[in-house]
C-alpha cells in the first residue's frame, strides 16, 4: 500500500470486467506470468519502472481504470512489458482492439491563430544607419590626420639629430629552459577494465544494443544497483568475493568480467541470472 492511499484504493476495481475477445490470455495475465517467469516481485517491478504498486496490481488484474486514461494505460503496458522482458507491441494491439483502438490525436491549433499572434516584422532604420556611416567616415579622417602629423614630427626629429634616450634599457631575454616537457597523461578509456585487480571481482555491464533492466548484489546479498540501463549507458560493480547480476534483456547488453569480455550470445528479451567470482569468468 502506497502512502496517501487507503487499503480500498490499493485493490483493483471490483466492477471492472475485461472484455471478452478470442481465446488468447488477457493483457494482465500475460504481464503477471512474464514477471513470475523473470523471478521479479511487484515491488521490484515498481521500483525499476516508477509505476506505483497499486497500479501494477490493477493492470495484472486487467483493471486499467486507475491509469488515468488510454494514453497512460498504453504507457504503463509498454513500460511493464519491457521491465519483464517481453515485446509490448502485441499487448498494445490487443489493448487497442479491446478498448477502441488508438487514442484520438490532439487537434492542431488553427492556422489563423498563428497568423493573428504573429508580430509585425521590424523595418530597417535607414536614418540610424546613415548617421553611423557618417560618424565612421569622420573618425577615419581624423585618425588619418593625426597619424600624418606624427609621421612629419618623426621625420623632422630624424633630420635635426637624435636626442639622448631617457628610457630604461631593455630587460635581458630569459635563457631557454633545458628541461623537457613532461609527457601528457593518457586519457582514461574503456580499456581500463583490462587492468581490473586480481584480488577482486569486477563486472561491467554495457547496454550497447538497447535498454535493459538490471540488478546487481554483492556476496552479502546487499543490493548494488536495481534499475533500467538506457542504451549507451554502462555500470561497473566490484566486490571482494562475488557479484550476482540479473539481466532483464540479456541480448541488449555486453558483459566484461575481470577484464575479459563474455562471449556468450544471449537472445533478445532473455532473462539471465549470473554469478561471477575472482579469476577467469564463467557464466553462472
N, C-alpha and C positions, 0 to 999 in steps of 0.2 A: 504494500500500500504506500503510495507516494504521499508526501507532506501536503496538506491542504485539501485532500480528498477524503470523503467519508468511505467506510467499507462498502457501502452500496455503490459508490461511484467506481470502485475497482472491479466490479463484476460486469461481464458483458450484458447488454440489454436482453431481458428475458423474452420480450415480444418480437425480437428480430429473428426472422427465419430466412436462410439463404434460398435464393431462387432455384427451383428445380430445373436442371438442364439435362445434359446427357449423363452417361454412366461414369464420367471421369470424376476423380475426387475433387472436393471443394478447395478453394484457394487456401483457407486457413488450415485445412488438414495437410496439404502439401507442405506448407511452411513449417508446421509443427513436426512432421515426420523428418524433414530435412534438418531441422535443428537438433532433433534427438539423434539422428544418424551422425551429425557432426560432433556430438558429445558436448553440446553447449546448453547452458541453462538460460531461462528467460532473463535472469539478472545479467548474465554475461552479454547476451544479445542487446539488451537495453543499454548497457554501458558502452558497447562498441558502436552502436548506431544512434545514440542520443534519443531514441524513441522511448517514451515513458512505459514502465512495466504494465500499467492497466491497459494501455493501447495495444501492446504486444499480445496480452492475453485476449483482448477483444477480437483482434484480427485473426488469431488462431481459432477462434470460435465463429469466424465469418460474420462478425459484427463490425461493420465499417462506419456506424453512426457516430462513433467517438473520434473519428479522424478529422472532422471539421469540413467535409466536402470531398467531392470527387478528386480534385487536384491533389489534396493532401493524402487521400487514401492511396492514389496511384504512387505518390512519392514514398509512402511508408512500405507499400508492397515491394517496390523496386529496392529500397534500402535493406529490408529484411531478407529478401531473396539473395542479394549479393553477400550479406553477412553470413548466411548459412551455406553458401557455395553453390547455388543453383541459378539457372537462367531466368531472369524476371520477365522476359518478353511473353512466353506462353501464359503466365499468370495475369499479365496486364491485358492480353487479348481476351482471356476468359472473364476478367472483371468488366471489360467493355461490353462483352456480349450479355452479361447478366445485369448490368446497371446502365444501359442506354448508350453505349459507345463512347467516343471521345468527348471530353468536356467542351462546351461551347467557347469559341475564342472570344477574347475581349474586343468589343467593337472599336474600330480605329477612330481617332478624332477627325471630324470633318475637315476637309481641306480649307474651307473658308475661315475656320477658326485660326489656322496658322497664318493665313493671309491677313486676318484682322489685327493680330498682335505683332505682325512684322513691323519693325521700326523703319522709318524712312532713311535712305542712305544719305550720309553726310556729303555735302558738296565741297569741293576743294576751295580753300580760302586763297584766292589769287592775290588779294591785296597783301596779306601777310607774306606770301612767297616773294613778291616784288620787293617789299621792304627788306627782307632778309638778303636778297641778292644785292641790293644797293649797299647795305652795310658791309657785305663781304668784299665788294669792289673797293669801297673806301678804305677798309682795313688793309687790303693788299697794296693799294697805292701808298698809304702811309708807311707800311713796313719796308717797301722798296726805297722810299725816300730816306728813311733812317739808315738803312743798310748802305746806301750810296754815300751818305755823309761820313759814315765810319770808315769806308774804304779810302776816301780822299784824305782823311786825317792820318791814316796809317801811311799813305804814300808820302805825305809831307814830312812826317817824323823820320821816315827812312832816308829822305833826301838831306835833312839837316844833320843827321847822325844819331846813332842810338844812344839813349841815356842809360846811365847805370841802373841795373835792375835791383829793386829792393825786395824782391820776392824770395822766399826761403828756398834753399836747394832741394832738389827732388830727393825723396827718400830712396835709399838703395833698394834694388829689387830683391825680393826674397829668393834664397837659394832653393833650387828644385829639390824636392824630397826624394830620397833614395829608397824609401820604403815602398814595397809592392802593395798594391791594393788587395785587401782581403777578398777571397773568393766569395761570391754571393751564396747564401744558403739556399739549397734547392727547395722549391715549394712542395709541401706535402701533397700526396696524391693517393688514389685508391690502392696503389701498390703497397702502402704501408701495412696493409693487413698481412702481407707476407712475413713481416717481422714480428708476428704475434709471439708473446713469451711462451716458452715451453712448459712452464710450471702452472699455466692457467688454461682454461677453456675459453676460446674466443669464437663467437658466432656472429657473422654479419649477414643480414637479410636485405636484399636489394629488390624492390618492386620494379623490375625492368620492363615487364610486358603488360602491366595492368595493376589495378588496385587489389589489395587483399587484406582481409582481417588476419592479424597475427597475435599470438600470446606467447610470452617467454617467462620462465621461472628459474630460480637458482636451485642448488642442491637441497636447500632447506624448505623448498616449496614457496619461497617468497616471490610475489609477482613483480617482475621487472618491467613488463610492458603489456598492455592489453588495449588494442585499438586497431584502426584501419590505417594501412600504409598506402598512400596515394602513389600513382605511377611516377617513377623517377626518384622517389624517396628511399632512404635506407636507414637501418637501425643496426647497432653493434652492441652485443651483450657479452659479458665476461664474468667468470666465476672460477673459484679455486678447484672445484671438483667436476661439476657437470652443469649443463644448461638444457632444460626441456622446452621445446617450442611446439606450437600448434599453428598450422598454416591453413587458413580458410580456403584459399585458392592457390594450391601449390604450383600450378602451372604458370602463374604470373610472376613468380619470384625466382631469384638466383641466390644460392647459399654458398658462403665461404666459411669454412670451419678450420680453425688453427692454421690459417694461411693457405688453405687449399680449397679450390673450387669443387663443389659437389656436382658430379656429372650425371646424377640420376635424372631421368626425364619424367617429370611429374605431368599429369594430364590437367588440362584446364578445368577448373571447378572442383578438383580433387582435394579433399581434406586430409592432411598428413599430421601425425603426431610423432615427433622425432626427439631423440635424446643423444647428446654428444658429450664426450669426455676428453681428457687430455690425450695427446698423441695423434696418430693417423685417424682421421674421421671415418666413421662408419655410419650408414643410415640406420636410425633406430627403428 
